[in-house]
Each structure stands twice: as structure tokens, then as C-alpha cells.
Amino acid sequence: MSKNYQALVPGRIFIGGADAIPELLEHEKIDIVYDLRAENTEGNYDYPRTHLQMYDKDSQQDESVEKALDEVAAAYESGKNIYFHCSTGRTRTGTLAVGTLLKLNQADNLEEAKAKAREVREVLNLDSQLITSLERIFPEKK
């Protein structure tokens, strides 16, 4: 049976869409769930959730991507198991997956990070305007 979520970093960082959370929590030990959707701020959740909105097509785009990268890297470095998602697990999730691989030095450049992320989750949209933020955040890894 295939899962609706995937391991970006085996056993530690998982990615997917919002609809995969029940399945994920049933099968994995997750310490923090990052919700990347800009439009979902409130709600009652029965799991540890942090709203970490990423904006696209906005003046705050680079800042929001960099903040998300810093949060995920800090959680990872502190030993937490992480899941991050947007609505469908394609665009915002894809951007953060690629950026996370770069931030954690799991890829040497943007193209390698994109290839690794797409190998993990084929449906990622890695040609969005959000990806251009990664080019500005990691100019040395273009």
C-alpha cells in the first residue's frame, strides 16, 4: 500500500498534503507538524501543529520561505521528527523540501535538491515562483 506522505529525510522529516496527516500520525512518531498554508491560521488540532505560512506572489515571499527553512532546520537539529505540508503537498511543500535539503547540506546545488525532492515525491511543483526565493536565499547553490 502506498502512503500519501513521504520521507524527505528517512525517519525524521516527512512531507505531503494536509489530507495525509491522520495516516502519518498512525504510522510515524511526529513531534511537530508545520502547516505552510497562508490561509489556515486557526483551528483545533489533536497534534502538535505550528502555523508557518509561506506566501507566494507577495512582497513577504522570501522572508516567509527563509523563516520556514530556519524553523524546520532548528527543529531537525534539536532532534525533532517533522512533517510539513500545504493543501496538496505540491508547491509550498515542494519549495520547502528543496530548501530543506539545501539548508541541511543534503544537496550541493538547487538542481540536485530538486531532483532529490522529486524522487521522494513525484507530484511536487518545483517550477513555481516560490522556487525563485531559494535562488535568492542560496545564491551560492544556484
N, C-alpha and C positions, 0 to 999 in steps of 0.2 A: 504494500500500500504506500503510495507516495504522500508526502506531507505537504501541507500548504505553507510551510515555512522552511527555511534552510539555515544551515550553519555557515556563517561567513568565516568565523574562527572556531573550529571544532570545539564543542563543549563550552564555549564562552560567549560568543556573540552570534545571535540569530537574527534573521531578517525575514520580512514577509509583509502581509497586509493585516488590517485590523481584524478581519474575519478569522484569522488563524490563531488568535490568542487562546481560546478555550483548548484547542488541540495542543498547542505549545505548552500550556501550563499543566496539562495532563501528563506530558511526556518528558519535560525538561525542568531542571531547577533554575528558576529565573529570579534574580534579585531585584531587577529594575526593568520596567517597560517604558521606553521613550515613545511618546506619541508625537509625530512630526507634523501633524495636520495643523495648519494655521487656524482653521475654522472650528476646531474642537477644543474648547478651553475648560469646560466644567463637566461634572458628572460624578456619579458614584461608581466606584470600581472596587472589585474584591481582590485586587492585586496591586503591588506597588507600582504606581504609574506617575510619571512626570511628563507634563506637557512641555515639549521642547519644539515649539513651532518653527518651521522653516518656511520662509517666504520665497515665492518665485515672482519674477517680474515686478520687483519692488526695490525701492532705494535701500531697504534693510536686508536685501538678499545675502550679500557677502557676510555681513555681521551675523545673520541668523545661522548660516552654514558653519561659520567658524565657531560660534558658540556651541552648536550641536557637536561638532568634532571634539572640542575641548571637554565637553561633558562626558561623551562616550569614552574618550581616552582616559579621563580621570577615573571613571567607574571601572574600566578594564584594568588599569594599573593598580587599583585598590582591591582587585580580586573578585569583583562582582561579575555575575553572569547576566548578560544583557540581551534584550530584544528591542529592536526599533522597527517602527512601521509608519506608514502613511495610510491612506484609504485602501489602495490596491497593492501596495508594495512594489511600485514601479519607479516613479520619478523621484520623489524626495528620498525614499528608501534607497534607490539606486545611487543617488548623489552621495548620500551619507556612507553607503557601503564603500564606494570608491575612495572617498576622502578618508575613511577609517583605515583602509589598507595602506594609504599613503602615510597617514599620521603615525601608525604603529610600525612603519617601516616593513610592511609585509609585501610591498611592491616598490620598485625603483623609479617608476615614472607613471604618468597618467594612463598611457595606453596599456601598460601591464596591469595596472589596478582595474581598469575597465574590463579587460579580458578575464581576470580572475573573478571579479564580481559577477560577470555574465555567466561564467562557468558554474557558479554556485546557484544563480537564479536567472534563468534564461529570459524571463519577461521584463527585466529591468529596462527602463528607458534611460539610456546613457547619452542621449543626444539633445538633452533639454538645455534651456537657458541656465538652469542651476549648475550644470557641469562647468560653465564658464567661470563660476565663482571659484571652483577648485583650481583653475588655471591661474587665477589671481592670488589665491591663498598659498599655492605651492608653485611659484614661478620657476623654481629650480628643478621641478619634476615634470615640466611640460613634455 
